[in-house]
């Protein structure tokens, strides 16, 4: 970012433009809404899902310490 601030700014502007175009189009919003559950399922079936499951299991295994008030 510090080496190429103009390129960084242009990249962020391009992503914002695409996001704005998707948000402004009914067809694009409906396609994203239809594809989101499929994409989320594929994401959670992969390594991210394994990492997330391991994190949740470790949180529930941690002992709870209570402080006196």
Secondary structure by P-SEA (a helix, b strand, c coil): ccccaaaaaaaaaaaaaaaaaaaacaaaaaaaaaaaaaaaaaaaacaaaaaaaaaaaaaaabbbbbbcc
